[in-house]
Structures are given as C-alpha cells and as structure tokens.
Amino acid sequence: MVWLVVKWAVTATLVVALSEIASRYSRIGGVLAALPTVTVLTLVWMQLEGVDPARIRDHAWYTFWYVVPTLPMFLVFPAVHVRLGFWPALTVSAVVSVASFFAFARVVGRFGVNLL
C-alpha cells in the first residue's frame, strides 16, 4: 500500500508541476508536455515492480504506435478553440483522435502492426 501511495504522489506531483509550468510559460510547457514523461515514469514503475521485460517492451512498442494518430489533435484543438472555445475544441479534438486512431490502425494493420 505504501508503494502505491508513493507512485501516486510522485506521478501526481509531476503532472501538477508540468501543468503549473505550462500555465505560466507556453513554450516551455509545450516542450515539457511533449516529452514522454508519463511513459518513462510508467516504464520505471513497471521495472521497479518486476514486471516481465516482454510486457515492458510491449508497452513501449504500443505507446509509439498509439501516439502517432493522436498528433492531429494538437493541430485541430487550437484551430477549433479560437472559434468555438475550450470544451467544443476538446470534444472535436477527441473525436478527431479516435477517428485518426481507427484509420491509422487499419493502415498499419496492413503492414503487420495489430493495434486493435
């Protein structure tokens, strides 16, 4: 139980710190948010918990493939946000991400990468 609390505390502190930096400094916040901080932290937690190395490798592998179709969201959000506001932009961006994911999964599936 203590380990779980430590994981939550470290992870939450990191996420809050990044959001605070991003709210004050857009470019620095963008750079920090673009870093795979959560993924690296997840890989560290998995290693420290003794997760099977194959599962750790799979996590990194699938993270790569799942990130690619989410990238259009970061172009759609600002364009929609300026016109419709935050919540509609977030909604449209989420829909675009889901649609991009399924389209991307179909394309890479033809090359032997099974995401679904």
Helices and strands as residue ranges (DSSP letters): H 2-24, H 26-34, H 37-48, H 53-67, G 68-70, H 73-84, H 86-109
